[in-house]
Amino acid sequence: MATVVHNIRITLEMIKIEHTLFALPFAFLGAILGARGIPSGWQILWITVAMVGARSTAMAFNRIADRDYDARNPRTKMRAIPTGALSIGFVWALQLFQRASFCSPRQCSIG
C-alpha cells in the first residue's frame, strides 16, 4: 500500500496537479460565461474531468518528449522519468488513459 501511495504522489508531482487545480476556476468561469449562467452538476463534473485529463495528457507527453534533455539538465535530472521512479511505459499508459478521458476515439485518433 505504501508503494501505491508513493507512486501516486510521484505521478501527481510529475503532472503538476497543483497547476491543474489553480487553472480549474478559470475553466469554470469560462463555462459560466459560455452558458450565461451556472452550468449543471454534470457539466461541472465533465469540465473537471476534461481539464484534468487534458493537462495530465500534455504534462505526461511533455515529460516523455523531454526525458533526454531532463536527464542532462542539472535542474531537471531528478524528475521521475530520468531517475527511473516512473517508467516510460507507465507514463505512456497514463498519457493514453488521460487522453481518452477528454475526447472520443474518433476525435483524438486513438489507436
Biopython code that builds the backbone (N, CA, C, O; Angstrom):
import numpy as np
from Bio.PDB.StructureBuilder import StructureBuilder

atoms = [
    (1, "MET", "N", (0.828, -1.208, 0.000)),
    (1, "MET", "CA", (0.000, 0.000, 0.000)),
    (1, "MET", "C", (0.863, 1.259, 0.000)),
    (1, "MET", "O", (0.532, 2.242, -0.664)),
    (2, "ALA", "N", (1.946, 1.231, 0.730)),
    (2, "ALA", "CA", (2.838, 2.394, 0.778)),
    (2, "ALA", "C", (3.422, 2.673, -0.601)),
    (2, "ALA", "O", (3.609, 3.832, -0.971)),
    (3, "THR", "N", (3.713, 1.616, -1.368)),
    (3, "THR", "CA", (4.256, 1.783, -2.715)),
    (3, "THR", "C", (3.240, 2.445, -3.632)),
    (3, "THR", "O", (3.595, 3.310, -4.432)),
    (4, "VAL", "N", (1.982, 2.047, -3.520)),
    (4, "VAL", "CA", (0.920, 2.633, -4.349)),
    (4, "VAL", "C", (0.791, 4.123, -4.045)),
    (4, "VAL", "O", (0.719, 4.943, -4.960)),
    (5, "VAL", "N", (0.761, 4.465, -2.779)),
    (5, "VAL", "CA", (0.653, 5.879, -2.379)),
    (5, "VAL", "C", (1.870, 6.654, -2.873)),
    (5, "VAL", "O", (1.743, 7.783, -3.347)),
    (6, "HIS", "N", (3.035, 6.053, -2.764)),
    (6, "HIS", "CA", (4.271, 6.697, -3.230)),
    (6, "HIS", "C", (4.207, 6.940, -4.743)),
    (6, "HIS", "O", (4.564, 8.021, -5.210)),
    (7, "ASN", "N", (3.753, 5.937, -5.511)),
    (7, "ASN", "CA", (3.653, 6.093, -6.969)),
    (7, "ASN", "C", (2.610, 7.133, -7.363)),
    (7, "ASN", "O", (2.805, 7.876, -8.325)),
    (8, "ILE", "N", (1.510, 7.189, -6.626)),
    (8, "ILE", "CA", (0.502, 8.220, -6.896)),
    (8, "ILE", "C", (1.083, 9.597, -6.644)),
    (8, "ILE", "O", (0.868, 10.518, -7.431)),
    (9, "ARG", "N", (1.816, 9.743, -5.555)),
    (9, "ARG", "CA", (2.437, 11.036, -5.232)),
    (9, "ARG", "C", (3.416, 11.454, -6.324)),
    (9, "ARG", "O", (3.425, 12.614, -6.734)),
    (10, "ILE", "N", (4.238, 10.523, -6.796)),
    (10, "ILE", "CA", (5.200, 10.828, -7.856)),
    (10, "ILE", "C", (4.477, 11.214, -9.142)),
    (10, "ILE", "O", (4.884, 12.150, -9.830)),
    (11, "THR", "N", (3.401, 10.494, -9.467)),
    (11, "THR", "CA", (2.636, 10.801, -10.671)),
    (11, "THR", "C", (2.001, 12.181, -10.589)),
    (11, "THR", "O", (2.061, 12.947, -11.551)),
    (12, "LEU", "N", (1.394, 12.505, -9.456)),
    (12, "LEU", "CA", (0.777, 13.829, -9.291)),
    (12, "LEU", "C", (1.821, 14.934, -9.341)),
    (12, "LEU", "O", (1.555, 16.022, -9.851)),
    (13, "GLU", "N", (2.995, 14.659, -8.818)),
    (13, "GLU", "CA", (4.089, 15.635, -8.899)),
    (13, "GLU", "C", (4.541, 15.816, -10.344)),
    (13, "GLU", "O", (4.808, 16.937, -10.776)),
    (14, "MET", "N", (4.630, 14.705, -11.100)),
    (14, "MET", "CA", (5.069, 14.768, -12.489)),
    (14, "MET", "C", (4.112, 15.600, -13.342)),
    (14, "MET", "O", (4.550, 16.377, -14.190)),
    (15, "ILE", "N", (2.808, 15.438, -13.121)),
    (15, "ILE", "CA", (1.840, 16.160, -13.953)),
    (15, "ILE", "C", (1.501, 17.540, -13.391)),
    (15, "ILE", "O", (0.677, 18.262, -13.954)),
    (16, "LYS", "N", (2.142, 17.902, -12.277)),
    (16, "LYS", "CA", (1.923, 19.211, -11.646)),
    (16, "LYS", "C", (0.440, 19.449, -11.360)),
    (16, "LYS", "O", (-0.159, 20.401, -11.860)),
    (17, "ILE", "N", (-0.132, 18.575, -10.554)),
    (17, "ILE", "CA", (-1.559, 18.648, -10.237)),
    (17, "ILE", "C", (-1.940, 19.996, -9.626)),
    (17, "ILE", "O", (-3.067, 20.460, -9.795)),
    (18, "GLU", "N", (-1.004, 20.621, -8.919)),
    (18, "GLU", "CA", (-1.328, 21.919, -8.321)),
    (18, "GLU", "C", (-1.610, 22.976, -9.382)),
    (18, "GLU", "O", (-2.401, 23.890, -9.145)),
    (19, "HIS", "N", (-0.978, 22.866, -10.546)),
    (19, "HIS", "CA", (-1.245, 23.811, -11.628)),
    (19, "HIS", "C", (-2.640, 23.578, -12.212)),
    (19, "HIS", "O", (-3.334, 24.523, -12.588)),
    (20, "THR", "N", (-3.036, 22.314, -12.280)),
    (20, "THR", "CA", (-4.377, 21.982, -12.754)),
    (20, "THR", "C", (-5.421, 22.547, -11.808)),
    (20, "THR", "O", (-6.406, 23.140, -12.247)),
    (21, "LEU", "N", (-5.212, 22.367, -10.518)),
    (21, "LEU", "CA", (-6.165, 22.893, -9.530)),
    (21, "LEU", "C", (-6.247, 24.408, -9.593)),
    (21, "LEU", "O", (-7.319, 24.984, -9.411)),
    (22, "PHE", "N", (-5.112, 25.058, -9.853)),
    (22, "PHE", "CA", (-5.112, 26.509, -9.989)),
    (22, "PHE", "C", (-5.899, 26.944, -11.230)),
    (22, "PHE", "O", (-6.555, 27.986, -11.203)),
    (23, "ALA", "N", (-5.845, 26.172, -12.309)),
    (23, "ALA", "CA", (-6.496, 26.537, -13.565)),
    (23, "ALA", "C", (-7.990, 26.222, -13.583)),
    (23, "ALA", "O", (-8.727, 26.795, -14.386)),
    (24, "LEU", "N", (-8.449, 25.326, -12.718)),
    (24, "LEU", "CA", (-9.866, 24.938, -12.734)),
    (24, "LEU", "C", (-10.839, 26.102, -12.583)),
    (24, "LEU", "O", (-11.830, 26.145, -13.312)),
    (25, "PRO", "N", (-10.607, 27.046, -11.675)),
    (25, "PRO", "CA", (-11.564, 28.163, -11.577)),
    (25, "PRO", "C", (-11.715, 28.948, -12.881)),
    (25, "PRO", "O", (-12.793, 29.465, -13.174)),
    (26, "PHE", "N", (-10.644, 29.035, -13.659)),
    (26, "PHE", "CA", (-10.729, 29.737, -14.940)),
    (26, "PHE", "C", (-11.578, 28.950, -15.935)),
    (26, "PHE", "O", (-12.321, 29.542, -16.719)),
    (27, "ALA", "N", (-11.475, 27.626, -15.909)),
    (27, "ALA", "CA", (-12.329, 26.787, -16.764)),
    (27, "ALA", "C", (-13.786, 26.933, -16.346)),
    (27, "ALA", "O", (-14.671, 27.029, -17.197)),
    (28, "PHE", "N", (-14.039, 26.950, -15.039)),
    (28, "PHE", "CA", (-15.413, 27.111, -14.553)),
    (28, "PHE", "C", (-15.960, 28.488, -14.926)),
    (28, "PHE", "O", (-17.127, 28.612, -15.299)),
    (29, "LEU", "N", (-15.130, 29.513, -14.829)),
    (29, "LEU", "CA", (-15.565, 30.858, -15.214)),
    (29, "LEU", "C", (-15.912, 30.901, -16.699)),
    (29, "LEU", "O", (-16.903, 31.516, -17.092)),
    (30, "GLY", "N", (-15.091, 30.244, -17.526)),
    (30, "GLY", "CA", (-15.397, 30.164, -18.955)),
    (30, "GLY", "C", (-16.712, 29.455, -19.208)),
    (30, "GLY", "O", (-17.476, 29.844, -20.091)),
    (31, "ALA", "N", (-16.977, 28.411, -18.428)),
    (31, "ALA", "CA", (-18.244, 27.681, -18.579)),
    (31, "ALA", "C", (-19.422, 28.548, -18.174)),
    (31, "ALA", "O", (-20.464, 28.520, -18.829)),
    (32, "ILE", "N", (-19.272, 29.314, -17.108)),
    (32, "ILE", "CA", (-20.343, 30.217, -16.659)),
    (32, "ILE", "C", (-20.623, 31.279, -17.722)),
    (32, "ILE", "O", (-21.777, 31.582, -18.027)),
    (33, "LEU", "N", (-19.545, 31.840, -18.280)),
    (33, "LEU", "CA", (-19.728, 32.851, -19.322)),
    (33, "LEU", "C", (-20.337, 32.236, -20.581)),
    (33, "LEU", "O", (-21.206, 32.840, -21.210)),
    (34, "GLY", "N", (-19.884, 31.040, -20.948)),
    (34, "GLY", "CA", (-20.407, 30.369, -22.139)),
    (34, "GLY", "C", (-21.865, 29.969, -21.989)),
    (34, "GLY", "O", (-22.641, 30.057, -22.941)),
    (35, "ALA", "N", (-22.234, 29.533, -20.803)),
    (35, "ALA", "CA", (-23.612, 29.090, -20.563)),
    (35, "ALA", "C", (-24.531, 30.253, -20.190)),
    (35, "ALA", "O", (-25.752, 30.100, -20.141)),
    (36, "ARG", "N", (-23.928, 31.419, -19.926)),
    (36, "ARG", "CA", (-24.678, 32.596, -19.458)),
    (36, "ARG", "C", (-25.486, 32.253, -18.213)),
    (36, "ARG", "O", (-26.654, 32.616, -18.071)),
    (37, "GLY", "N", (-24.814, 31.542, -17.325)),
    (37, "GLY", "CA", (-25.424, 31.108, -16.077)),
    (37, "GLY", "C", (-24.592, 29.988, -15.484)),
    (37, "GLY", "O", (-23.486, 29.702, -15.943)),
    (38, "ILE", "N", (-25.131, 29.374, -14.478)),
    (38, "ILE", "CA", (-24.420, 28.297, -13.800)),
    (38, "ILE", "C", (-24.625, 26.982, -14.564)),
    (38, "ILE", "O", (-25.763, 26.575, -14.798)),
    (39, "PRO", "N", (-23.529, 26.317, -14.954)),
    (39, "PRO", "CA", (-23.666, 25.017, -15.616)),
    (39, "PRO", "C", (-24.249, 23.983, -14.648)),
    (39, "PRO", "O", (-24.201, 24.161, -13.430)),
    (40, "SER", "N", (-24.790, 22.919, -15.200)),
    (40, "SER", "CA", (-25.353, 21.850, -14.372)),
    (40, "SER", "C", (-24.234, 21.096, -13.661)),
    (40, "SER", "O", (-23.060, 21.247, -13.998)),
    (41, "GLY", "N", (-24.601, 20.303, -12.696)),
    (41, "GLY", "CA", (-23.630, 19.496, -11.962)),
    (41, "GLY", "C", (-22.863, 18.545, -12.876)),
    (41, "GLY", "O", (-21.654, 18.369, -12.725)),
    (42, "TRP", "N", (-23.581, 17.926, -13.838)),
    (42, "TRP", "CA", (-22.921, 17.030, -14.780)),
    (42, "TRP", "C", (-21.920, 17.783, -15.646)),
    (42, "TRP", "O", (-20.831, 17.280, -15.921)),
    (43, "GLN", "N", (-22.284, 18.982, -16.074)),
    (43, "GLN", "CA", (-21.359, 19.775, -16.886)),
    (43, "GLN", "C", (-20.115, 20.141, -16.087)),
    (43, "GLN", "O", (-19.003, 20.092, -16.612)),
    (44, "ILE", "N", (-20.294, 20.506, -14.831)),
    (44, "ILE", "CA", (-19.147, 20.832, -13.982)),
    (44, "ILE", "C", (-18.260, 19.606, -13.799)),
    (44, "ILE", "O", (-17.034, 19.711, -13.840)),
    (45, "LEU", "N", (-18.878, 18.443, -13.597)),
    (45, "LEU", "CA", (-18.117, 17.205, -13.460)),
    (45, "LEU", "C", (-17.293, 16.944, -14.719)),
    (45, "LEU", "O", (-16.099, 16.661, -14.627)),
    (46, "TRP", "N", (-17.918, 17.037, -15.893)),
    (46, "TRP", "CA", (-17.204, 16.738, -17.130)),
    (46, "TRP", "C", (-16.178, 17.804, -17.487)),
    (46, "TRP", "O", (-15.161, 17.495, -18.109)),
    (47, "ILE", "N", (-16.423, 19.037, -17.109)),
    (47, "ILE", "CA", (-15.405, 20.083, -17.291)),
    (47, "ILE", "C", (-14.182, 19.742, -16.455)),
    (47, "ILE", "O", (-13.048, 19.874, -16.914)),
    (48, "THR", "N", (-14.418, 19.303, -15.227)),
    (48, "THR", "CA", (-13.313, 18.924, -14.342)),
    (48, "THR", "C", (-12.546, 17.734, -14.906)),
    (48, "THR", "O", (-11.315, 17.745, -14.944)),
    (49, "VAL", "N", (-13.275, 16.705, -15.344)),
    (49, "VAL", "CA", (-12.626, 15.516, -15.921)),
    (49, "VAL", "C", (-11.812, 15.901, -17.160)),
    (49, "VAL", "O", (-10.672, 15.461, -17.313)),
    (50, "ALA", "N", (-12.388, 16.712, -18.036)),
    (50, "ALA", "CA", (-11.690, 17.121, -19.261)),
    (50, "ALA", "C", (-10.469, 17.968, -18.950)),
    (50, "ALA", "O", (-9.420, 17.802, -19.573)),
    (51, "MET", "N", (-10.597, 18.866, -17.999)),
    (51, "MET", "CA", (-9.486, 19.746, -17.644)),
    (51, "MET", "C", (-8.324, 18.937, -17.062)),
    (51, "MET", "O", (-7.176, 19.116, -17.469)),
    (52, "VAL", "N", (-8.619, 18.062, -16.125)),
    (52, "VAL", "CA", (-7.567, 17.232, -15.529)),
    (52, "VAL", "C", (-6.981, 16.300, -16.590)),
    (52, "VAL", "O", (-5.765, 16.116, -16.648)),
    (53, "GLY", "N", (-7.826, 15.718, -17.419)),
    (53, "GLY", "CA", (-7.345, 14.833, -18.472)),
    (53, "GLY", "C", (-6.457, 15.542, -19.479)),
    (53, "GLY", "O", (-5.402, 15.029, -19.852)),
    (54, "ALA", "N", (-6.875, 16.708, -19.917)),
    (54, "ALA", "CA", (-6.103, 17.452, -20.917)),
    (54, "ALA", "C", (-4.750, 17.885, -20.372)),
    (54, "ALA", "O", (-3.729, 17.707, -21.035)),
    (55, "ARG", "N", (-4.734, 18.448, -19.178)),
    (55, "ARG", "CA", (-3.456, 18.880, -18.593)),
    (55, "ARG", "C", (-2.558, 17.693, -18.291)),
    (55, "ARG", "O", (-1.350, 17.762, -18.516)),
    (56, "SER", "N", (-3.123, 16.615, -17.788)),
    (56, "SER", "CA", (-2.319, 15.442, -17.470)),
    (56, "SER", "C", (-1.717, 14.838, -18.735)),
    (56, "SER", "O", (-0.558, 14.423, -18.742)),
    (57, "THR", "N", (-2.508, 14.791, -19.800)),
    (57, "THR", "CA", (-2.008, 14.296, -21.079)),
    (57, "THR", "C", (-0.843, 15.145, -21.554)),
    (57, "THR", "O", (0.204, 14.622, -21.934)),
    (58, "ALA", "N", (-1.029, 16.446, -21.533)),
    (58, "ALA", "CA", (0.023, 17.354, -22.002)),
    (58, "ALA", "C", (1.285, 17.235, -21.164)),
    (58, "ALA", "O", (2.389, 17.175, -21.705)),
    (59, "MET", "N", (1.130, 17.201, -19.863)),
    (59, "MET", "CA", (2.310, 17.121, -18.992)),
    (59, "MET", "C", (3.019, 15.780, -19.156)),
    (59, "MET", "O", (4.248, 15.743, -19.208)),
    (60, "ALA", "N", (2.280, 14.690, -19.237)),
    (60, "ALA", "CA", (2.901, 13.373, -19.408)),
    (60, "ALA", "C", (3.639, 13.301, -20.741)),
    (60, "ALA", "O", (4.769, 12.817, -20.797)),
    (61, "PHE", "N", (3.010, 13.779, -21.812)),
    (61, "PHE", "CA", (3.665, 13.759, -23.115)),
    (61, "PHE", "C", (4.915, 14.627, -23.102)),
    (61, "PHE", "O", (5.942, 14.245, -23.664)),
    (62, "ASN", "N", (4.837, 15.789, -22.466)),
    (62, "ASN", "CA", (5.993, 16.674, -22.377)),
    (62, "ASN", "C", (7.137, 16.005, -21.624)),
    (62, "ASN", "O", (8.295, 16.122, -22.024)),
    (63, "ARG", "N", (6.818, 15.303, -20.536)),
    (63, "ARG", "CA", (7.864, 14.608, -19.766)),
    (63, "ARG", "C", (8.511, 13.506, -20.602)),
    (63, "ARG", "O", (9.718, 13.282, -20.510)),
    (64, "ILE", "N", (7.705, 12.814, -21.421)),
    (64, "ILE", "CA", (8.258, 11.774, -22.299)),
    (64, "ILE", "C", (9.149, 12.412, -23.361)),
    (64, "ILE", "O", (10.275, 11.966, -23.582)),
    (65, "ALA", "N", (8.646, 13.446, -24.014)),
    (65, "ALA", "CA", (9.386, 14.101, -25.094)),
    (65, "ALA", "C", (10.696, 14.716, -24.606)),
    (65, "ALA", "O", (11.689, 14.716, -25.334)),
    (66, "ASP", "N", (10.705, 15.232, -23.397)),
    (66, "ASP", "CA", (11.883, 15.929, -22.869)),
    (66, "ASP", "C", (12.779, 15.067, -21.986)),
    (66, "ASP", "O", (13.699, 15.590, -21.355)),
    (67, "ARG", "N", (12.535, 13.766, -21.926)),
    (67, "ARG", "CA", (13.265, 12.923, -20.970)),
    (67, "ARG", "C", (14.779, 12.971, -21.159)),
    (67, "ARG", "O", (15.515, 12.958, -20.172)),
    (68, "ASP", "N", (15.264, 13.027, -22.399)),
    (68, "ASP", "CA", (16.713, 13.082, -22.623)),
    (68, "ASP", "C", (17.291, 14.424, -22.182)),
    (68, "ASP", "O", (18.367, 14.475, -21.586)),
    (69, "TYR", "N", (16.577, 15.503, -22.474)),
    (69, "TYR", "CA", (17.019, 16.826, -22.030)),
    (69, "TYR", "C", (16.978, 16.930, -20.507)),
    (69, "TYR", "O", (17.889, 17.468, -19.877)),
    (70, "ASP", "N", (15.900, 16.402, -19.934)),
    (70, "ASP", "CA", (15.767, 16.437, -18.475)),
    (70, "ASP", "C", (16.903, 15.682, -17.797)),
    (70, "ASP", "O", (17.389, 16.108, -16.749)),
    (71, "ALA", "N", (17.325, 14.580, -18.375)),
    (71, "ALA", "CA", (18.402, 13.781, -17.777)),
    (71, "ALA", "C", (19.737, 14.522, -17.794)),
    (71, "ALA", "O", (20.570, 14.309, -16.913)),
    (72, "ARG", "N", (19.948, 15.379, -18.771)),
    (72, "ARG", "CA", (21.220, 16.118, -18.880)),
    (72, "ARG", "C", (21.212, 17.448, -18.140)),
    (72, "ARG", "O", (22.275, 17.999, -17.853)),
    (73, "ASN", "N", (20.034, 17.973, -17.826)),
    (73, "ASN", "CA", (19.922, 19.288, -17.191)),
    (73, "ASN", "C", (20.004, 19.131, -15.675)),
    (73, "ASN", "O", (19.212, 18.392, -15.091)),
    (74, "PRO", "N", (20.950, 19.813, -15.029)),
    (74, "PRO", "CA", (21.069, 19.675, -13.572)),
    (74, "PRO", "C", (19.789, 20.038, -12.808)),
    (74, "PRO", "O", (19.516, 19.467, -11.753)),
    (75, "ARG", "N", (19.015, 20.974, -13.331)),
    (75, "ARG", "CA", (17.784, 21.389, -12.656)),
    (75, "ARG", "C", (16.684, 20.339, -12.758)),
    (75, "ARG", "O", (15.843, 20.242, -11.864)),
    (76, "THR", "N", (16.677, 19.549, -13.833)),
    (76, "THR", "CA", (15.570, 18.616, -14.076)),
    (76, "THR", "C", (15.977, 17.147, -14.016)),
    (76, "THR", "O", (15.135, 16.273, -14.219)),
    (77, "LYS", "N", (17.223, 16.860, -13.748)),
    (77, "LYS", "CA", (17.673, 15.463, -13.785)),
    (77, "LYS", "C", (17.070, 14.596, -12.689)),
    (77, "LYS", "O", (17.187, 13.372, -12.752)),
    (78, "MET", "N", (16.433, 15.188, -11.694)),
    (78, "MET", "CA", (15.809, 14.419, -10.617)),
    (78, "MET", "C", (14.318, 14.182, -10.850)),
    (78, "MET", "O", (13.623, 13.716, -9.948)),
    (79, "ARG", "N", (13.819, 14.494, -12.041)),
    (79, "ARG", "CA", (12.414, 14.224, -12.349)),
    (79, "ARG", "C", (12.166, 12.727, -12.416)),
    (79, "ARG", "O", (13.108, 11.936, -12.468)),
    (80, "ALA", "N", (10.913, 12.346, -12.415)),
    (80, "ALA", "CA", (10.520, 10.938, -12.270)),
    (80, "ALA", "C", (11.050, 10.031, -13.375)),
    (80, "ALA", "O", (11.486, 8.917, -13.083)),
    (81, "ILE", "N", (11.028, 10.461, -14.617)),
    (81, "ILE", "CA", (11.470, 9.582, -15.700)),
    (81, "ILE", "C", (12.995, 9.449, -15.718)),
    (81, "ILE", "O", (13.492, 8.324, -15.768)),
    (82, "PRO", "N", (13.756, 10.541, -15.681)),
    (82, "PRO", "CA", (15.220, 10.368, -15.696)),
    (82, "PRO", "C", (15.768, 9.549, -14.524)),
    (82, "PRO", "O", (16.774, 8.854, -14.668)),
    (83, "THR", "N", (15.117, 9.631, -13.378)),
    (83, "THR", "CA", (15.599, 8.863, -12.229)),
    (83, "THR", "C", (15.094, 7.431, -12.236)),
    (83, "THR", "O", (15.584, 6.604, -11.466)),
    (84, "GLY", "N", (14.127, 7.120, -13.088)),
    (84, "GLY", "CA", (13.563, 5.779, -13.132)),
    (84, "GLY", "C", (12.453, 5.552, -12.124)),
    (84, "GLY", "O", (11.990, 4.423, -11.961)),
    (85, "ALA", "N", (12.011, 6.614, -11.437)),
    (85, "ALA", "CA", (10.909, 6.475, -10.474)),
    (85, "ALA", "C", (9.623, 6.064, -11.179)),
    (85, "ALA", "O", (8.803, 5.346, -10.607)),
    (86, "LEU", "N", (9.442, 6.516, -12.420)),
    (86, "LEU", "CA", (8.318, 6.097, -13.260)),
    (86, "LEU", "C", (8.893, 5.631, -14.590)),
    (86, "LEU", "O", (9.792, 6.264, -15.143)),
    (87, "SER", "N", (8.373, 4.525, -15.095)),
    (87, "SER", "CA", (8.864, 4.005, -16.370)),
    (87, "SER", "C", (8.205, 4.733, -17.542)),
    (87, "SER", "O", (7.124, 5.309, -17.414)),
    (88, "ILE", "N", (8.883, 4.689, -18.681)),
    (88, "ILE", "CA", (8.321, 5.283, -19.902)),
    (88, "ILE", "C", (6.990, 4.607, -20.243)),
    (88, "ILE", "O", (6.037, 5.277, -20.641)),
    (89, "GLY", "N", (6.925, 3.294, -20.089)),
    (89, "GLY", "CA", (5.691, 2.560, -20.379)),
    (89, "GLY", "C", (4.537, 3.018, -19.519)),
    (89, "GLY", "O", (3.421, 3.191, -20.009)),
    (90, "PHE", "N", (4.801, 3.217, -18.227)),
    (90, "PHE", "CA", (3.745, 3.689, -17.328)),
    (90, "PHE", "C", (3.275, 5.075, -17.738)),
    (90, "PHE", "O", (2.073, 5.338, -17.763)),
    (91, "VAL", "N", (4.201, 5.958, -18.057)),
    (91, "VAL", "CA", (3.827, 7.337, -18.418)),
    (91, "VAL", "C", (3.085, 7.349, -19.747)),
    (91, "VAL", "O", (2.153, 8.135, -19.914)),
    (92, "TRP", "N", (3.479, 6.482, -20.715)),
    (92, "TRP", "CA", (2.718, 6.374, -21.967)),
    (92, "TRP", "C", (1.296, 5.901, -21.679)),
    (92, "TRP", "O", (0.334, 6.447, -22.219)),
    (93, "ALA", "N", (1.166, 4.887, -20.830)),
    (93, "ALA", "CA", (-0.169, 4.371, -20.492)),
    (93, "ALA", "C", (-1.006, 5.451, -19.816)),
    (93, "ALA", "O", (-2.187, 5.608, -20.128)),
    (94, "LEU", "N", (-0.410, 6.188, -18.902)),
    (94, "LEU", "CA", (-1.108, 7.291, -18.228)),
    (94, "LEU", "C", (-1.557, 8.329, -19.254)),
    (94, "LEU", "O", (-2.690, 8.808, -19.211)),
    (95, "GLN", "N", (-0.670, 8.664, -20.164)),
    (95, "GLN", "CA", (-0.975, 9.674, -21.173)),
    (95, "GLN", "C", (-2.136, 9.214, -22.057)),
    (95, "GLN", "O", (-3.035, 10.002, -22.350)),
    (96, "LEU", "N", (-2.128, 7.975, -22.474)),
    (96, "LEU", "CA", (-3.222, 7.466, -23.316)),
    (96, "LEU", "C", (-4.537, 7.390, -22.552)),
    (96, "LEU", "O", (-5.590, 7.726, -23.095)),
    (97, "PHE", "N", (-4.487, 6.953, -21.308)),
    (97, "PHE", "CA", (-5.689, 6.891, -20.476)),
    (97, "PHE", "C", (-6.268, 8.292, -20.257)),
    (97, "PHE", "O", (-7.477, 8.489, -20.376)),
    (98, "GLN", "N", (-5.421, 9.246, -19.941)),
    (98, "GLN", "CA", (-5.891, 10.611, -19.693)),
    (98, "GLN", "C", (-6.426, 11.235, -20.974)),
    (98, "GLN", "O", (-7.412, 11.971, -20.947)),
    (99, "ARG", "N", (-5.775, 10.942, -22.093)),
    (99, "ARG", "CA", (-6.261, 11.482, -23.369)),
    (99, "ARG", "C", (-7.657, 10.958, -23.662)),
    (99, "ARG", "O", (-8.499, 11.694, -24.178)),
    (100, "ALA", "N", (-7.910, 9.701, -23.341)),
    (100, "ALA", "CA", (-9.231, 9.118, -23.567)),
    (100, "ALA", "C", (-10.285, 9.750, -22.672)),
    (100, "ALA", "O", (-11.475, 9.664, -22.974)),
    (101, "SER", "N", (-9.879, 10.381, -21.582)),
    (101, "SER", "CA", (-10.845, 10.972, -20.654)),
    (101, "SER", "C", (-11.426, 12.289, -21.153)),
    (101, "SER", "O", (-12.434, 12.754, -20.622)),
    (102, "PHE", "N", (-10.810, 12.898, -22.160)),
    (102, "PHE", "CA", (-11.361, 14.182, -22.605)),
    (102, "PHE", "C", (-11.768, 14.215, -24.068)),
    (102, "PHE", "O", (-12.146, 15.272, -24.573)),
    (103, "CYS", "N", (-11.702, 13.081, -24.764)),
    (103, "CYS", "CA", (-12.196, 13.082, -26.145)),
    (103, "CYS", "C", (-12.543, 11.667, -26.568)),
    (103, "CYS", "O", (-12.089, 10.694, -25.966)),
    (104, "SER", "N", (-13.346, 11.565, -27.602)),
    (104, "SER", "CA", (-13.723, 10.257, -28.138)),
    (104, "SER", "C", (-12.586, 9.730, -29.015)),
    (104, "SER", "O", (-11.742, 10.510, -29.457)),
    (105, "PRO", "N", (-12.551, 8.419, -29.275)),
    (105, "PRO", "CA", (-11.501, 7.879, -30.135)),
    (105, "PRO", "C", (-11.461, 8.530, -31.516)),
    (105, "PRO", "O", (-10.380, 8.758, -32.058)),
    (106, "ARG", "N", (-12.609, 8.827, -32.082)),
    (106, "ARG", "CA", (-12.654, 9.453, -33.402)),
    (106, "ARG", "C", (-12.076, 10.874, -33.370)),
    (106, "ARG", "O", (-11.402, 11.293, -34.311)),
    (107, "GLN", "N", (-12.338, 11.608, -32.295)),
    (107, "GLN", "CA", (-11.829, 12.980, -32.197)),
    (107, "GLN", "C", (-10.323, 13.011, -32.035)),
    (107, "GLN", "O", (-9.666, 13.879, -32.609)),
    (108, "CYS", "N", (-9.760, 12.095, -31.273)),
    (108, "CYS", "CA", (-8.335, 12.133, -30.947)),
    (108, "CYS", "C", (-7.503, 11.126, -31.718)),
    (108, "CYS", "O", (-6.293, 11.045, -31.502)),
    (109, "SER", "N", (-8.101, 10.366, -32.599)),
    (109, "SER", "CA", (-7.389, 9.361, -33.400)),
    (109, "SER", "C", (-6.585, 8.414, -32.523)),
    (109, "SER", "O", (-5.420, 8.134, -32.807)),
    (110, "ILE", "N", (-7.202, 7.925, -31.465)),
    (110, "ILE", "CA", (-6.528, 6.971, -30.579)),
    (110, "ILE", "C", (-6.465, 5.641, -31.297)),
    (110, "ILE", "O", (-7.456, 5.161, -31.846)),
    (111, "GLY", "N", (-5.298, 5.066, -31.283)),
    (111, "GLY", "CA", (-5.149, 3.750, -31.889)),
    (111, "GLY", "C", (-4.144, 3.723, -32.993)),
    (111, "GLY", "O", (-3.916, 2.674, -33.595)),
]
sb = StructureBuilder()
sb.init_structure("model")
sb.init_model(0)
sb.init_chain("A")
sb.init_seg("    ")
for serial, (resi, resn, name, xyz) in enumerate(atoms, 1):
    if name == "N":
        sb.init_residue(resn, " ", resi, " ")
    sb.init_atom(name, np.array(xyz, "f"), 0.0, 1.0, " ", f" {name:<3s}", serial, name[0])
structure = sb.get_structure()
